[in-house]
Amino acid sequence: RVALRTLITVTVAHVPVEAEAAAVIRPIMPRSTR
């Protein structure tokens, strides 16, 4: 149960971080490709 709880908290915390990373990477990607 503890492992499952930590796994859920990690995934829940990972989703917003991944969304922020995507928002930051999207504007940078075209610049790096050009």
N, C-alpha and C positions, 0 to 999 in steps of 0.2 A: 504493500500500500504506500509506503514512504517513497519508494522508487517511482511509483506511478504518479504520485503527487508532485515530486520534483520534476518528472518528465513533462507533466502538464504545465507547470509554472515556467519551465524553460521554453517550451514551445510557444506559450502565450506571450512571454516576454520577447521571444525571437521574432514574432510576426511584425510588431511595430518597428523593430530595429531594421528588419529586412525591407520594410516599406520605406523607411527613411533613407536607407542605403540606395534603394532604387531611385528615389527622388533626387538624390545627390549625384548618382552615377549617370542618369539619363542626360542631363545637360552637359556633362563632362565628356561622354562617349563621342559625340559628333566632333568635338574639338580635337580629341586625340586621334580620331580617324583622319581628319583633315590635316 
